[in-house]
Amino acid sequence: MISASTLEVPAQMTPRERLLLFALARASCPKRVLEIGSCEGGSTLLLHRALEPSAALVVIEPTPRWTADTRGELEPRAVLVEGRSPAALPLASHRAGGRFDFVFVDGDHTAAGVEGDLIGITTYLEPGATVLLHDAHYWGVSDGIARVLALGVGYADAGLLAVEPTPEVGRVEAGRPVIWGGLRMLRFSPKPLRP
Ligand SMILES: C[S@@+](CC[C@H](N)C(=O)[O-])C[C@H]1O[C@@H](n2cnc3c(N)ncnc32)[C@H](O)[C@@H]1O
């Protein structure tokens, strides 16, 4: 269960975001979890520690930087697919043994990348799946989410659940301030097919 040390992981997330990710993964009791973007594996450790022993955890990351200790804790449950989303999604779903009911997106932070991830995963999501996006304050991530919501492909927006901004003071991109952080939740609720 949770203790202060549970949240002490090499994650690129604030303490509040770590707590929320852990709590949502724990409370949702997902069966198949996908993480897009793991880097040093801190967020992967949080997911792993939150899940029931029977849950599957698949990670897509082109350049993993897991230490031997991190790998030792994550394996054999966490399956690492060394590739990029969305191209690696079919293999990730295959390795999970089915569709995902919980996804943590923290990979390509460009608007096109987020759009590609969110559209790409729809094929591999259970109805009602929870999709969490980190760095939702970042303009690329928020623009990508907005584009996908406008397409109406089955996502309902639950909004920002972790609201704390992590600004990069003085940095501006495309005329927009660079602000990291923020966890936004989408729920995948595809419309039932008409008879
Ligand atoms: C912000 S870091 C992830 C941090 C990690 N989730 C954490 O909180 O500790 C972003 C990671 O996404 C990876 N990445 C970039 N593009 C990707 C893609 N298309 N698919 C999967 N991972 C990607 C990068 O290699 C990098 O390691």
The ligand as a Gaussian input file, in Angstrom:
#p B3LYP/6-31G(d) Opt

LIG

0 1
 C        8.601000      13.441000     -20.106000
 S        9.430000      11.965000     -20.460000
 C        8.469000      10.749000     -19.581000
 C        8.589000      10.879000     -18.127000
 C        7.966000       9.776000     -17.327000
 N        6.598000       9.504000     -17.700000
 C        8.006000      10.153000     -15.862000
 O        7.098000      10.829000     -15.382000
 O        8.990000       9.810000     -15.209000
 C        8.947000      11.661000     -22.123000
 C        9.448000      10.347000     -22.685000
 O        8.681000      10.062000     -23.834000
 C        9.493000       9.394000     -24.753000
 N        8.860000       9.520000     -26.086000
 C        8.974000      10.524000     -26.970000
 N        8.227000      10.272000     -28.062000
 C        7.616000       9.075000     -27.844000
 C        6.715000       8.264000     -28.590000
 N        6.285000       8.635000     -29.820000
 N        6.289000       7.096000     -28.056000
 C        6.707000       6.709000     -26.829000
 N        7.552000       7.435000     -26.068000
 C        8.006000       8.601000     -26.574000
 C       10.849000      10.041000     -24.618000
 O       11.882000       9.176000     -25.067000
 C       10.911000      10.345000     -23.129000
 O       11.604000       9.331000     -22.447000

